[in-house]
Amino acid sequence: MKNILESKEAIISQIKRLTADTKHFTLRFSDLRDREKFNFDFGQFVMLSILGFSEIPLGVCSAPEQKENFEIAVRQAGTTTKGLFKLKLGDKVGIRGPYGKGIKISALKHKNIALVAGGIGLSPLRSIIQHISWHRKDFGRVSLVYGAKNKYELLFSSEYDNWKKTIDVYPTVDEDIGGWTGRVGLVTKICNPKTLKCEKAVAIVCGPPIMYKSVVEKLIGLGFKDKDIYLLLERHMKCGVGLCQHCVCDGKYVCQDGPVFSHEEAKEIKGLI
């Protein structure tokens, strides 16, 4: 019988520091067969393990067609991430997955797309941005509204100029601590008819729990429909396969029924947002 909790060995091939507490890891499966089989939908997640530490769920921030390796962005927030941050190039980790329900590429093709992210929530949306940049003719207008506390907390900031070649990018910060010449204010302030197109469109939202209700209200006010607003949600996931029940919310398993929910689904699940 197949062990559904079995991890595959992956090697750290690159490490970049994005902010004071966030690192960007590039991983490559040791076994070529695992590289060839690894495929995922936008928003799905993997379980990462390190010897001597518990597993953690992480979203993939590279495009699915990038087969030689895949990428994750990790914010240090506990013992496992602290252990991960101590690893070096060539060190090995365990990977299970991908798990959960994501967003099919077919649901996005030939549509206008509004991406709204806050903080570390930009990480899984980067996967979509990469795919769109490689298949630009398959999509309508694509806009990214992204917010962080200040300029030092903006993830992937070195990539924005490249992204702007194919999509509209609207970064904003909660506070200007000096040296920032861009927008200041919450992402809801930047979500407006000039930045986001709601006709024949889908919106994808990912960020801290506190932002979801206000962003959804703003998107609906702009004309987005409940069924066309996708929310990437996180809960305390332990196993990723629905065994531990740590992520159950009103009878729904976030690790299996999500982590991507349309707002049409999410508003019927008590306590989800």
N, C-alpha and C positions, 0 to 999 in steps of 0.2 A: 504493500500500500504506500502511495506517495505521501511523504511528510510535507504538509502544507506550510509548516513553519521552518523549513530548511532554507538557509541562506546560501547565496552564491558569493564566491570571493571576488572582490573588486580591489583594484590598486589605485592609489591616489597618484595621478599623473601631473596635476597642476594645482597650486594653491594661490589665490589672490586675496588680499585684504580689501574689503569694500568700504567698511567703516570701522570705528574703534572696536565694535563688538560683533561684527559680521564678516564672515569669510566665504569665499566662492571656491568650491572644490570641483575639479574635473576628475571623474572616475572612469576606469576601464575594467570591464570584466576580465578575469584571468583566462577564462575559457572562451575561445572564439565562438563556440556554439551558443553560449549565453549572450554574447554580444549580438549575434544574428537574431536570436529569439526575442530580445528585449524590445518591446513596443508598448506604447501607452497612448491614451487619449489625454487631451488637455485637462489638467486639474487632478488627475490621478496622482497617487503618492507611492513612495517606497518606504520600507522599514529598514533603517540602518542600524547595524550593531557593531560594537567594539568589544574585544575581549575584556571581560571584567566590568562591563557597564551594561545597563539596560538598553533596550532598543528605543529608537525614536522615529516618528513618522516625518517624512520630509517630501515636499513637492519637488518635481524636476523642473529646472529652469532652462533647459535646452530643448530644441525642437526634436520631435519623434524621429525624423529622418536622419538625425545625426547618429549613425550606427557605431562608429569606432569607439565613442565614449559618450558619457552623459554628464550633466552638471547639476549641482545643487548649491543653494546659498543658505547658510546657516548662521543664525544669531545665537550667541552664547547666552544660555538661559537656564542651565542646570548642570548636573554632574556629567551626563553623557556628552553634551556639547563641549563642556570644559575639557573632557578627555579627547574629543575629536580635534579640538584646537591645538592640542599638543603633538598631534601626528605630523609626520613629514612626508615629503615626496618618496614614493615607493612603499610606504606603509599600506597595510591591507585592512579592509573593513568587510563586513558582511552585508549583503543586500537581499531583501525579499520584495517581491512585488513585480509589477505595479498592482495596486489595489484600488478598489472603490469605483464609483461611477464618475466618469469625466464628461467632457464635451466632444462630440464627434466633429471632425472637420467638416462633414457634410452639413452640419447645422449652421456653419458660419459662411460657407461659400456664397459668393455673389450678394452679400449683404453688407450694409454699413455696420461698423463695429465700434462700440464705445467701451474702452477699457478704463476702469476706475480702481485705483489702488492706493493703499496707505501703508507706510512702513515696509516691513518684510513681505507684505502682500504683493509687491511687484514681482517677486521671484517666480511664481508659477506663470504669471502673465508674460514674462520674458519668453517663455516657450512659444506662446502664440505669436508674439512680435517677430521672433526669428522665422517661424514658419511663413508668416505673411510676407516678410521681406524677400523670401525665396520664391514665393508664388504670388506676387503682387497682383497680377491680372485677374486672379480668382476672387478678389474682394473689392467692395466699394470703398467709401471713405472710412479710414481707421483713425481713431483719436485715442490718445492716452492722457488721462488726467491722473497725476500722481502727487501725493503729498507726504511730507516727512516733517519732523520737528524743526529741523534747521538744515542748512546746506551741507553740513557734515554727516547728516543721516540719510541723505539721498543715495539710494542704491544704483549701481551701474551707471553713474553719472558720466563716465568716460565714453559711454556708448550712445548718448542722446543725439549727438550730431549725426551719427550714422543712421540711427532710427529715423531722424527727420527727413532722410532721403526718400522714405516710403510711407511714413505715417505722420500725423500731427502729434506733437509732444508738448504737454502743458504741465511742467513741474511747478510745485508750489510748496512753500514752507510755512509752518505755523508762526515762526518768529524769525525776524532778521537780526542775527547777532553780529552783523557787520560783513561787508564784502559781498553781499548778495544783491544782484540787480534784477532778479526775476519776480514772480508773483509772490505775494504774501497773503495767506488766508487758508481756510479749510478747503478740502476738495469740493465740498458742496457749493462754495462760492465760485469755483471755476467751472462747474457743470452748468452750462447754459446753451441756448440755441446756437451760439457762435462756435462753441468748441465741440458740441456733440450733435450728431444728426440722428433723429429718431425715426425717420421714415425708412421702412424696410430694413430695420436695424435690430441688432441684439446688443445688450450691455452685459459686461462681465465684471463682477465686483469682487475684490479680495483685499482684506486688511484687518485691522483690529476690530473686535466685536462691537465696540462703541460706535463705529462709523456706519454700520449696515442700515439701520433704520432711517437715519437722516439721508443717506445717499439714495436709498430706494424711494423715499418720498420725493426727493428732487427729480429722480429719473421718471417717475410716474407723472409728476407735474409737467415734465417736458414732453410727455406723450408716449413714453415707452410702455409696452404692455407687460403685465405680470409674467406671462409665459415666455417673454423674450428677455427677461432679466435673470441672469445666472449668478448665483452666489457661491463662492468657494469658501466653505465653512470648516472651521477646525474645532475639534473637541478633544478631550483627553483620551487619546487612542493608545492602547497597549499592544494589541495583537495584530490589528489590521484585517482580520478575517472573521470578525463577529463572534469570537469565542468568549472573550473576557467581559463583554457588555459594559465596558467603561464609557463607551461613547453613545450609549442608548439615550435617545431623547424622544419622549412621547411615543415609544414603541418603534422608533426608527433607529437603525444603526448608521451613524454618520460614516463609519468606515466602509460600509457596504452600500447603503442607499444613497450615500453622498460620496465624497465631500462636496460634490457639485449639486446644488438644488436650484430649480427655477423658483422665482418668487411665488409663482402660482402654487408650487408644492410647499415651500417654506412657511408661508403664512398660515397653513393649516396644521403645522406641527408646533404644538405648544412649547414655548421656551427655546426654540431653535435660534431665533434672532431677537 
